[in-house]
């Protein structure tokens, strides 16, 4: 997943990123953006925790 994000960021230039940020500000406003980012971060963390839990369960099954 990190490679996808890195690939996306490398393919976007500074002006494209600035345009995306400005559009987000227009749609959601300055007060709502931190709240959205916090929710996105929590969602990503939960996904990573769940996927690492599944990997640990698979390793336990293989070791038995």
N, CA, C, O and CB atoms as a CASP TS submission, in Angstrom:
PFRMAT TS
TARGET T0000
AUTHOR 0000-0000-0000
METHOD Language model
MODEL 1
PARENT N/A
ATOM      1  N   UNK     1       0.827  -1.188   0.000  1.00  0.00           N
ATOM      2  CA  UNK     1       0.000   0.000   0.000  1.00  0.00           C
ATOM      3  C   UNK     1       0.870   1.249   0.000  1.00  0.00           C
ATOM      4  O   UNK     1       0.549   2.235  -0.665  1.00  0.00           O
ATOM      5  CB  UNK     1      -0.941  -0.001   1.205  1.00  0.00           C
ATOM      6  N   UNK     2       1.964   1.210   0.740  1.00  0.00           N
ATOM      7  CA  UNK     2       2.853   2.368   0.771  1.00  0.00           C
ATOM      8  C   UNK     2       3.408   2.677  -0.602  1.00  0.00           C
ATOM      9  O   UNK     2       3.610   3.842  -0.945  1.00  0.00           O
ATOM     10  CB  UNK     2       3.990   2.136   1.745  1.00  0.00           C
ATOM     11  N   UNK     3       3.657   1.638  -1.397  1.00  0.00           N
ATOM     12  CA  UNK     3       4.199   1.875  -2.735  1.00  0.00           C
ATOM     13  C   UNK     3       3.187   2.594  -3.618  1.00  0.00           C
ATOM     14  O   UNK     3       3.562   3.400  -4.469  1.00  0.00           O
ATOM     15  CB  UNK     3       4.614   0.554  -3.384  1.00  0.00           C
ATOM     16  N   UNK     4       1.905   2.302  -3.415  1.00  0.00           N
ATOM     17  CA  UNK     4       0.865   2.975  -4.197  1.00  0.00           C
ATOM     18  C   UNK     4       0.826   4.453  -3.841  1.00  0.00           C
ATOM     19  O   UNK     4       0.726   5.308  -4.721  1.00  0.00           O
ATOM     20  CB  UNK     4      -0.517   2.325  -3.955  1.00  0.00           C
ATOM     21  N   UNK     5       0.904   4.750  -2.558  1.00  0.00           N
ATOM     22  CA  UNK     5       0.884   6.144  -2.110  1.00  0.00           C
ATOM     23  C   UNK     5       2.115   6.874  -2.618  1.00  0.00           C
ATOM     24  O   UNK     5       2.009   8.003  -3.097  1.00  0.00           O
ATOM     25  CB  UNK     5       0.809   6.226  -0.573  1.00  0.00           C
ATOM     26  N   UNK     6       3.275   6.252  -2.520  1.00  0.00           N
ATOM     27  CA  UNK     6       4.510   6.882  -3.003  1.00  0.00           C
ATOM     28  C   UNK     6       4.435   7.121  -4.506  1.00  0.00           C
ATOM     29  O   UNK     6       4.849   8.173  -4.994  1.00  0.00           O
ATOM     30  CB  UNK     6       5.736   6.008  -2.663  1.00  0.00           C
ATOM     31  N   UNK     7       3.911   6.151  -5.234  1.00  0.00           N
ATOM     32  CA  UNK     7       3.779   6.298  -6.680  1.00  0.00           C
ATOM     33  C   UNK     7       2.843   7.445  -7.019  1.00  0.00           C
ATOM     34  O   UNK     7       3.102   8.217  -7.943  1.00  0.00           O
ATOM     35  CB  UNK     7       3.272   4.999  -7.310  1.00  0.00           C
ATOM     36  N   UNK     8       1.753   7.554  -6.268  1.00  0.00           N
ATOM     37  CA  UNK     8       0.796   8.631  -6.500  1.00  0.00           C
ATOM     38  C   UNK     8       1.429   9.983  -6.210  1.00  0.00           C
ATOM     39  O   UNK     8       1.258  10.926  -6.982  1.00  0.00           O
ATOM     40  CB  UNK     8      -0.456   8.435  -5.637  1.00  0.00           C
ATOM     41  N   UNK     9       2.157  10.084  -5.111  1.00  0.00           N
ATOM     42  CA  UNK     9       2.769  11.358  -4.756  1.00  0.00           C
ATOM     43  C   UNK     9       3.876  11.748  -5.727  1.00  0.00           C
ATOM     44  O   UNK     9       4.049  12.933  -6.010  1.00  0.00           O
ATOM     45  CB  UNK     9       3.319  11.297  -3.348  1.00  0.00           C
ATOM     46  N   UNK    10       4.628  10.780  -6.242  1.00  0.00           N
ATOM     47  CA  UNK    10       5.694  11.109  -7.180  1.00  0.00           C
ATOM     48  C   UNK    10       5.135  11.528  -8.531  1.00  0.00           C
ATOM     49  O   UNK    10       5.760  12.306  -9.251  1.00  0.00           O
ATOM     50  CB  UNK    10       6.631   9.924  -7.350  1.00  0.00           C
ATOM     51  N   UNK    11       3.952  11.010  -8.878  1.00  0.00           N
ATOM     52  CA  UNK    11       3.391  11.371 -10.177  1.00  0.00           C
ATOM     53  C   UNK    11       2.686  12.730 -10.137  1.00  0.00           C
ATOM     54  O   UNK    11       2.420  13.314 -11.187  1.00  0.00           O
ATOM     55  CB  UNK    11       2.417  10.294 -10.641  1.00  0.00           C
ATOM     56  N   UNK    12       2.384  13.235  -8.945  1.00  0.00           N
ATOM     57  CA  UNK    12       1.755  14.545  -8.813  1.00  0.00           C
ATOM     58  C   UNK    12       2.813  15.608  -8.562  1.00  0.00           C
ATOM     59  O   UNK    12       3.736  15.416  -7.769  1.00  0.00           O
ATOM     60  CB  UNK    12       0.715  14.542  -7.677  1.00  0.00           C
ATOM     61  N   UNK    13       2.664  16.711  -9.238  1.00  0.00           N
ATOM     62  CA  UNK    13       3.567  17.831  -9.014  1.00  0.00           C
ATOM     63  C   UNK    13       3.044  18.730  -7.910  1.00  0.00           C
ATOM     64  O   UNK    13       1.968  18.498  -7.359  1.00  0.00           O
ATOM     65  CB  UNK    13       3.760  18.631 -10.298  1.00  0.00           C
ATOM     66  N   UNK    14       3.806  19.743  -7.600  1.00  0.00           N
ATOM     67  CA  UNK    14       3.423  20.670  -6.539  1.00  0.00           C
ATOM     68  C   UNK    14       2.142  21.416  -6.838  1.00  0.00           C
ATOM     69  O   UNK    14       1.320  21.643  -5.949  1.00  0.00           O
ATOM     70  CB  UNK    14       4.520  21.651  -6.300  1.00  0.00           C
ATOM     71  N   UNK    15       1.975  21.795  -8.090  1.00  0.00           N
ATOM     72  CA  UNK    15       0.761  22.539  -8.444  1.00  0.00           C
ATOM     73  C   UNK    15      -0.485  21.660  -8.347  1.00  0.00           C
ATOM     74  O   UNK    15      -1.551  22.137  -7.957  1.00  0.00           O
ATOM     75  CB  UNK    15       0.884  23.110  -9.860  1.00  0.00           C
ATOM     76  N   UNK    16      -0.358  20.372  -8.700  1.00  0.00           N
ATOM     77  CA  UNK    16      -1.505  19.474  -8.598  1.00  0.00           C
ATOM     78  C   UNK    16      -1.897  19.246  -7.144  1.00  0.00           C
ATOM     79  O   UNK    16      -3.083  19.235  -6.815  1.00  0.00           O
ATOM     80  CB  UNK    16      -1.198  18.140  -9.273  1.00  0.00           C
ATOM     81  N   UNK    17      -0.914  19.066  -6.279  1.00  0.00           N
ATOM     82  CA  UNK    17      -1.201  18.868  -4.856  1.00  0.00           C
ATOM     83  C   UNK    17      -1.840  20.120  -4.274  1.00  0.00           C
ATOM     84  O   UNK    17      -2.786  20.023  -3.491  1.00  0.00           O
ATOM     85  CB  UNK    17       0.088  18.512  -4.079  1.00  0.00           C
ATOM     86  N   UNK    18      -1.345  21.281  -4.639  1.00  0.00           N
ATOM     87  CA  UNK    18      -1.923  22.538  -4.164  1.00  0.00           C
ATOM     88  C   UNK    18      -3.367  22.685  -4.636  1.00  0.00           C
ATOM     89  O   UNK    18      -4.228  23.129  -3.875  1.00  0.00           O
ATOM     90  CB  UNK    18      -1.083  23.731  -4.648  1.00  0.00           C
ATOM     91  N   UNK    19      -3.630  22.320  -5.868  1.00  0.00           N
ATOM     92  CA  UNK    19      -4.990  22.385  -6.397  1.00  0.00           C
ATOM     93  C   UNK    19      -5.923  21.444  -5.633  1.00  0.00           C
ATOM     94  O   UNK    19      -7.056  21.815  -5.324  1.00  0.00           O
ATOM     95  CB  UNK    19      -4.996  22.037  -7.892  1.00  0.00           C
ATOM     96  N   UNK    20      -5.462  20.247  -5.330  1.00  0.00           N
ATOM     97  CA  UNK    20      -6.274  19.292  -4.568  1.00  0.00           C
ATOM     98  C   UNK    20      -6.584  19.840  -3.183  1.00  0.00           C
ATOM     99  O   UNK    20      -7.719  19.739  -2.717  1.00  0.00           O
ATOM    100  CB  UNK    20      -5.553  17.937  -4.451  1.00  0.00           C
ATOM    101  N   UNK    21      -5.589  20.420  -2.522  1.00  0.00           N
ATOM    102  CA  UNK    21      -5.795  20.993  -1.187  1.00  0.00           C
ATOM    103  C   UNK    21      -6.795  22.142  -1.251  1.00  0.00           C
ATOM    104  O   UNK    21      -7.665  22.251  -0.386  1.00  0.00           O
ATOM    105  CB  UNK    21      -4.456  21.482  -0.591  1.00  0.00           C
ATOM    106  N   UNK    22      -6.684  22.988  -2.248  1.00  0.00           N
ATOM    107  CA  UNK    22      -7.621  24.107  -2.385  1.00  0.00           C
ATOM    108  C   UNK    22      -9.051  23.630  -2.629  1.00  0.00           C
ATOM    109  O   UNK    22      -9.998  24.186  -2.073  1.00  0.00           O
ATOM    110  CB  UNK    22      -7.183  25.019  -3.524  1.00  0.00           C
ATOM    111  N   UNK    23      -9.201  22.613  -3.451  1.00  0.00           N
ATOM    112  CA  UNK    23     -10.537  22.068  -3.710  1.00  0.00           C
ATOM    113  C   UNK    23     -11.120  21.465  -2.433  1.00  0.00           C
ATOM    114  O   UNK    23     -12.302  21.646  -2.143  1.00  0.00           O
ATOM    115  CB  UNK    23     -10.483  21.003  -4.832  1.00  0.00           C
ATOM    116  N   UNK    24     -10.297  20.752  -1.674  1.00  0.00           N
ATOM    117  CA  UNK    24     -10.766  20.195  -0.402  1.00  0.00           C
ATOM    118  C   UNK    24     -11.183  21.297   0.558  1.00  0.00           C
ATOM    119  O   UNK    24     -12.190  21.169   1.254  1.00  0.00           O
ATOM    120  CB  UNK    24      -9.680  19.330   0.239  1.00  0.00           C
ATOM    121  N   UNK    25     -10.414  22.376   0.599  1.00  0.00           N
ATOM    122  CA  UNK    25     -10.785  23.505   1.456  1.00  0.00           C
ATOM    123  C   UNK    25     -12.112  24.119   1.030  1.00  0.00           C
ATOM    124  O   UNK    25     -12.925  24.496   1.874  1.00  0.00           O
ATOM    125  CB  UNK    25      -9.691  24.569   1.433  1.00  0.00           C
ATOM    126  N   UNK    26     -12.328  24.220  -0.268  1.00  0.00           N
ATOM    127  CA  UNK    26     -13.587  24.776  -0.758  1.00  0.00           C
ATOM    128  C   UNK    26     -14.777  23.880  -0.413  1.00  0.00           C
ATOM    129  O   UNK    26     -15.837  24.369  -0.021  1.00  0.00           O
ATOM    130  CB  UNK    26     -13.516  24.984  -2.268  1.00  0.00           C
ATOM    131  N   UNK    27     -14.598  22.577  -0.558  1.00  0.00           N
ATOM    132  CA  UNK    27     -15.702  21.653  -0.291  1.00  0.00           C
ATOM    133  C   UNK    27     -16.016  21.521   1.195  1.00  0.00           C
ATOM    134  O   UNK    27     -17.182  21.548   1.588  1.00  0.00           O
ATOM    135  CB  UNK    27     -15.380  20.293  -0.858  1.00  0.00           C
ATOM    136  N   UNK    28     -14.983  21.379   2.020  1.00  0.00           N
ATOM    137  CA  UNK    28     -15.206  21.043   3.421  1.00  0.00           C
ATOM    138  C   UNK    28     -14.958  22.188   4.384  1.00  0.00           C
ATOM    139  O   UNK    28     -15.465  22.160   5.505  1.00  0.00           O
ATOM    140  CB  UNK    28     -14.343  19.905   3.797  1.00  0.00           C
ATOM    141  N   UNK    29     -14.206  23.177   3.989  1.00  0.00           N
ATOM    142  CA  UNK    29     -13.901  24.282   4.888  1.00  0.00           C
ATOM    143  C   UNK    29     -12.729  23.948   5.794  1.00  0.00           C
ATOM    144  O   UNK    29     -12.368  22.783   5.956  1.00  0.00           O
ATOM    145  CB  UNK    29     -15.118  24.637   5.723  1.00  0.00           C
ATOM    146  N   UNK    30     -12.146  24.968   6.376  1.00  0.00           N
ATOM    147  CA  UNK    30     -10.953  24.797   7.205  1.00  0.00           C
ATOM    148  C   UNK    30     -11.214  24.073   8.507  1.00  0.00           C
ATOM    149  O   UNK    30     -10.327  23.393   9.023  1.00  0.00           O
ATOM    150  CB  UNK    30     -10.355  26.122   7.501  1.00  0.00           C
ATOM    151  N   UNK    31     -12.414  24.203   9.050  1.00  0.00           N
ATOM    152  CA  UNK    31     -12.712  23.566  10.336  1.00  0.00           C
ATOM    153  C   UNK    31     -12.957  22.072  10.188  1.00  0.00           C
ATOM    154  O   UNK    31     -12.695  21.309  11.119  1.00  0.00           O
ATOM    155  CB  UNK    31     -13.923  24.221  10.977  1.00  0.00           C
ATOM    156  N   UNK    32     -13.445  21.653   9.059  1.00  0.00           N
ATOM    157  CA  UNK    32     -13.816  20.250   8.867  1.00  0.00           C
ATOM    158  C   UNK    32     -12.630  19.380   8.429  1.00  0.00           C
ATOM    159  O   UNK    32     -12.641  18.173   8.667  1.00  0.00           O
ATOM    160  CB  UNK    32     -14.928  20.151   7.839  1.00  0.00           C
ATOM    161  N   UNK    33     -11.620  19.966   7.799  1.00  0.00           N
ATOM    162  CA  UNK    33     -10.495  19.174   7.284  1.00  0.00           C
ATOM    163  C   UNK    33      -9.732  18.412   8.366  1.00  0.00           C
ATOM    164  O   UNK    33      -9.451  17.230   8.164  1.00  0.00           O
ATOM    165  CB  UNK    33      -9.541  20.074   6.553  1.00  0.00           C
ATOM    166  N   UNK    34      -9.379  19.019   9.504  1.00  0.00           N
ATOM    167  CA  UNK    34      -8.676  18.235  10.527  1.00  0.00           C
ATOM    168  C   UNK    34      -9.507  17.055  11.034  1.00  0.00           C
ATOM    169  O   UNK    34      -8.973  15.988  11.336  1.00  0.00           O
ATOM    170  CB  UNK    34      -8.300  19.132  11.697  1.00  0.00           C
ATOM    171  N   UNK    35     -10.804  17.263  11.121  1.00  0.00           N
ATOM    172  CA  UNK    35     -11.693  16.194  11.563  1.00  0.00           C
ATOM    173  C   UNK    35     -11.700  15.046  10.550  1.00  0.00           C
ATOM    174  O   UNK    35     -11.668  13.876  10.931  1.00  0.00           O
ATOM    175  CB  UNK    35     -13.121  16.734  11.772  1.00  0.00           C
ATOM    176  N   UNK    36     -11.741  15.383   9.276  1.00  0.00           N
ATOM    177  CA  UNK    36     -11.702  14.365   8.226  1.00  0.00           C
ATOM    178  C   UNK    36     -10.368  13.624   8.218  1.00  0.00           C
ATOM    179  O   UNK    36     -10.333  12.404   8.057  1.00  0.00           O
ATOM    180  CB  UNK    36     -11.952  15.003   6.858  1.00  0.00           C
ATOM    181  N   UNK    37      -9.275  14.356   8.392  1.00  0.00           N
ATOM    182  CA  UNK    37      -7.946  13.734   8.409  1.00  0.00           C
ATOM    183  C   UNK    37      -7.806  12.797   9.604  1.00  0.00           C
ATOM    184  O   UNK    37      -7.227  11.717   9.488  1.00  0.00           O
ATOM    185  CB  UNK    37      -6.843  14.811   8.447  1.00  0.00           C
ATOM    186  N   UNK    38      -8.335  13.212  10.747  1.00  0.00           N
ATOM    187  CA  UNK    38      -8.287  12.372  11.942  1.00  0.00           C
ATOM    188  C   UNK    38      -9.057  11.074  11.710  1.00  0.00           C
ATOM    189  O   UNK    38      -8.582   9.995  12.066  1.00  0.00           O
ATOM    190  CB  UNK    38      -8.862  13.127  13.158  1.00  0.00           C
ATOM    191  N   UNK    39     -10.227  11.177  11.124  1.00  0.00           N
ATOM    192  CA  UNK    39     -11.030   9.993  10.831  1.00  0.00           C
ATOM    193  C   UNK    39     -10.351   9.072   9.838  1.00  0.00           C
ATOM    194  O   UNK    39     -10.395   7.851   9.984  1.00  0.00           O
ATOM    195  CB  UNK    39     -12.381  10.397  10.303  1.00  0.00           C
ATOM    196  N   UNK    40      -9.726   9.653   8.832  1.00  0.00           N
ATOM    197  CA  UNK    40      -8.999   8.861   7.847  1.00  0.00           C
ATOM    198  C   UNK    40      -7.820   8.139   8.499  1.00  0.00           C
ATOM    199  O   UNK    40      -7.573   6.966   8.222  1.00  0.00           O
ATOM    200  CB  UNK    40      -8.508   9.755   6.698  1.00  0.00           C
ATOM    201  N   UNK    41      -7.104   8.842   9.359  1.00  0.00           N
ATOM    202  CA  UNK    41      -5.974   8.233  10.062  1.00  0.00           C
ATOM    203  C   UNK    41      -6.404   7.082  10.950  1.00  0.00           C
ATOM    204  O   UNK    41      -5.744   6.044  10.995  1.00  0.00           O
ATOM    205  CB  UNK    41      -5.256   9.271  10.893  1.00  0.00           C
ATOM    206  N   UNK    42      -7.518   7.264  11.660  1.00  0.00           N
ATOM    207  CA  UNK    42      -8.030   6.186  12.518  1.00  0.00           C
ATOM    208  C   UNK    42      -8.444   4.985  11.680  1.00  0.00           C
ATOM    209  O   UNK    42      -8.205   3.841  12.065  1.00  0.00           O
ATOM    210  CB  UNK    42      -9.224   6.681  13.360  1.00  0.00           C
ATOM    211  N   UNK    43      -9.061   5.246  10.544  1.00  0.00           N
ATOM    212  CA  UNK    43      -9.470   4.154   9.666  1.00  0.00           C
ATOM    213  C   UNK    43      -8.286   3.367   9.132  1.00  0.00           C
ATOM    214  O   UNK    43      -8.325   2.138   9.077  1.00  0.00           O
ATOM    215  CB  UNK    43     -10.280   4.692   8.514  1.00  0.00           C
ATOM    216  N   UNK    44      -7.241   4.068   8.743  1.00  0.00           N
ATOM    217  CA  UNK    44      -6.034   3.405   8.244  1.00  0.00           C
ATOM    218  C   UNK    44      -5.380   2.592   9.351  1.00  0.00           C
ATOM    219  O   UNK    44      -4.921   1.475   9.111  1.00  0.00           O
ATOM    220  CB  UNK    44      -5.037   4.435   7.682  1.00  0.00           C
ATOM    221  N   UNK    45      -5.333   3.144  10.568  1.00  0.00           N
ATOM    222  CA  UNK    45      -4.738   2.431  11.703  1.00  0.00           C
ATOM    223  C   UNK    45      -5.520   1.158  12.015  1.00  0.00           C
ATOM    224  O   UNK    45      -4.923   0.109  12.254  1.00  0.00           O
ATOM    225  CB  UNK    45      -4.688   3.340  12.945  1.00  0.00           C
ATOM    226  N   UNK    46      -6.843   1.239  12.016  1.00  0.00           N
ATOM    227  CA  UNK    46      -7.667   0.061  12.273  1.00  0.00           C
ATOM    228  C   UNK    46      -7.455  -0.993  11.195  1.00  0.00           C
ATOM    229  O   UNK    46      -7.406  -2.186  11.497  1.00  0.00           O
ATOM    230  CB  UNK    46      -9.147   0.447  12.351  1.00  0.00           C
ATOM    231  N   UNK    47      -7.330  -0.569   9.947  1.00  0.00           N
ATOM    232  CA  UNK    47      -7.097  -1.508   8.856  1.00  0.00           C
ATOM    233  C   UNK    47      -5.755  -2.209   9.027  1.00  0.00           C
ATOM    234  O   UNK    47      -5.658  -3.422   8.840  1.00  0.00           O
ATOM    235  CB  UNK    47      -7.151  -0.786   7.503  1.00  0.00           C
ATOM    236  N   UNK    48      -4.721  -1.453   9.381  1.00  0.00           N
ATOM    237  CA  UNK    48      -3.396  -2.048   9.586  1.00  0.00           C
ATOM    238  C   UNK    48      -3.414  -3.019  10.755  1.00  0.00           C
ATOM    239  O   UNK    48      -2.834  -4.102  10.672  1.00  0.00           O
ATOM    240  CB  UNK    48      -2.344  -0.957   9.827  1.00  0.00           C
ATOM    241  N   UNK    49      -4.080  -2.639  11.853  1.00  0.00           N
ATOM    242  CA  UNK    49      -4.170  -3.521  13.017  1.00  0.00           C
ATOM    243  C   UNK    49      -4.893  -4.818  12.664  1.00  0.00           C
ATOM    244  O   UNK    49      -4.469  -5.902  13.066  1.00  0.00           O
ATOM    245  CB  UNK    49      -4.891  -2.810  14.172  1.00  0.00           C
ATOM    246  N   UNK    50      -5.975  -4.704  11.919  1.00  0.00           N
ATOM    247  CA  UNK    50      -6.733  -5.894  11.532  1.00  0.00           C
ATOM    248  C   UNK    50      -5.919  -6.790  10.608  1.00  0.00           C
ATOM    249  O   UNK    50      -5.931  -8.011  10.761  1.00  0.00           O
ATOM    250  CB  UNK    50      -8.041  -5.493  10.851  1.00  0.00           C
ATOM    251  N   UNK    51      -5.218  -6.199   9.658  1.00  0.00           N
ATOM    252  CA  UNK    51      -4.435  -7.013   8.728  1.00  0.00           C
ATOM    253  C   UNK    51      -3.253  -7.672   9.428  1.00  0.00           C
ATOM    254  O   UNK    51      -2.895  -8.801   9.094  1.00  0.00           O
ATOM    255  CB  UNK    51      -3.941  -6.159   7.559  1.00  0.00           C
ATOM    256  N   UNK    52      -2.641  -6.991  10.390  1.00  0.00           N
ATOM    257  CA  UNK    52      -1.533  -7.619  11.120  1.00  0.00           C
ATOM    258  C   UNK    52      -2.061  -8.718  12.031  1.00  0.00           C
ATOM    259  O   UNK    52      -1.370  -9.711  12.258  1.00  0.00           O
ATOM    260  CB  UNK    52      -0.753  -6.568  11.946  1.00  0.00           C
ATOM    261  N   UNK    53      -3.266  -8.562  12.554  1.00  0.00           N
ATOM    262  CA  UNK    53      -3.875  -9.613  13.369  1.00  0.00           C
ATOM    263  C   UNK    53      -4.145 -10.862  12.555  1.00  0.00           C
ATOM    264  O   UNK    53      -3.950 -11.974  13.044  1.00  0.00           O
ATOM    265  CB  UNK    53      -5.168  -9.116  13.994  1.00  0.00           C
ATOM    266  N   UNK    54      -4.588 -10.695  11.323  1.00  0.00           N
ATOM    267  CA  UNK    54      -4.844 -11.832  10.442  1.00  0.00           C
ATOM    268  C   UNK    54      -3.535 -12.534  10.102  1.00  0.00           C
ATOM    269  O   UNK    54      -3.485 -13.763  10.058  1.00  0.00           O
ATOM    270  CB  UNK    54      -5.561 -11.376   9.154  1.00  0.00           C
ATOM    271  N   UNK    55      -2.480 -11.767   9.861  1.00  0.00           N
ATOM    272  CA  UNK    55      -1.175 -12.360   9.554  1.00  0.00           C
ATOM    273  C   UNK    55      -0.660 -13.165  10.738  1.00  0.00           C
ATOM    274  O   UNK    55      -0.098 -14.244  10.553  1.00  0.00           O
ATOM    275  CB  UNK    55      -0.158 -11.269   9.174  1.00  0.00           C
ATOM    276  N   UNK    56      -0.845 -12.653  11.958  1.00  0.00           N
ATOM    277  CA  UNK    56      -0.396 -13.378  13.150  1.00  0.00           C
ATOM    278  C   UNK    56      -1.173 -14.678  13.322  1.00  0.00           C
ATOM    279  O   UNK    56      -0.596 -15.695  13.705  1.00  0.00           O
ATOM    280  CB  UNK    56      -0.551 -12.504  14.403  1.00  0.00           C
ATOM    281  N   UNK    57      -2.480 -14.656  13.042  1.00  0.00           N
ATOM    282  CA  UNK    57      -3.281 -15.874  13.134  1.00  0.00           C
ATOM    283  C   UNK    57      -2.811 -16.901  12.116  1.00  0.00           C
ATOM    284  O   UNK    57      -2.749 -18.092  12.424  1.00  0.00           O
ATOM    285  CB  UNK    57      -4.768 -15.561  12.923  1.00  0.00           C
ATOM    286  N   UNK    58      -2.478 -16.457  10.909  1.00  0.00           N
ATOM    287  CA  UNK    58      -1.985 -17.367   9.879  1.00  0.00           C
ATOM    288  C   UNK    58      -0.656 -17.988  10.291  1.00  0.00           C
ATOM    289  O   UNK    58      -0.430 -19.176  10.060  1.00  0.00           O
ATOM    290  CB  UNK    58      -1.832 -16.631   8.545  1.00  0.00           C
ATOM    291  N   UNK    59       0.223 -17.197  10.899  1.00  0.00           N
ATOM    292  CA  UNK    59       1.514 -17.716  11.349  1.00  0.00           C
ATOM    293  C   UNK    59       1.324 -18.755  12.443  1.00  0.00           C
ATOM    294  O   UNK    59       2.032 -19.762  12.467  1.00  0.00           O
ATOM    295  CB  UNK    59       2.409 -16.578  11.851  1.00  0.00           C
ATOM    296  N   UNK    60       0.377 -18.526  13.352  1.00  0.00           N
ATOM    297  CA  UNK    60       0.111 -19.488  14.426  1.00  0.00           C
ATOM    298  C   UNK    60      -0.398 -20.804  13.852  1.00  0.00           C
ATOM    299  O   UNK    60      -0.017 -21.875  14.325  1.00  0.00           O
ATOM    300  CB  UNK    60      -0.909 -18.915  15.428  1.00  0.00           C
ATOM    301  N   UNK    61      -1.260 -20.734  12.834  1.00  0.00           N
ATOM    302  CA  UNK    61      -1.790 -21.944  12.216  1.00  0.00           C
ATOM    303  C   UNK    61      -0.689 -22.718  11.503  1.00  0.00           C
ATOM    304  O   UNK    61      -0.687 -23.949  11.526  1.00  0.00           O
ATOM    305  CB  UNK    61      -2.909 -21.597  11.234  1.00  0.00           C
ATOM    306  N   UNK    62       0.248 -22.014  10.870  1.00  0.00           N
ATOM    307  CA  UNK    62       1.342 -22.670  10.157  1.00  0.00           C
ATOM    308  C   UNK    62       2.308 -23.338  11.125  1.00  0.00           C
ATOM    309  O   UNK    62       2.871 -24.385  10.805  1.00  0.00           O
ATOM    310  CB  UNK    62       2.090 -21.663   9.286  1.00  0.00           C
ATOM    311  N   UNK    63       2.509 -22.755  12.304  1.00  0.00           N
ATOM    312  CA  UNK    63       3.449 -23.303  13.275  1.00  0.00           C
ATOM    313  C   UNK    63       2.894 -24.532  13.986  1.00  0.00           C
ATOM    314  O   UNK    63       3.667 -25.309  14.547  1.00  0.00           O
ATOM    315  CB  UNK    63       3.814 -22.246  14.293  1.00  0.00           C
ATOM    316  N   UNK    64       1.590 -24.727  13.978  1.00  0.00           N
ATOM    317  CA  UNK    64       0.994 -25.882  14.674  1.00  0.00           C
ATOM    318  C   UNK    64       1.131 -27.136  13.899  1.00  0.00           C
ATOM    319  O   UNK    64       0.683 -28.191  14.348  1.00  0.00           O
ATOM    320  CB  UNK    64      -0.447 -25.647  14.961  1.00  0.00           C
TER
END
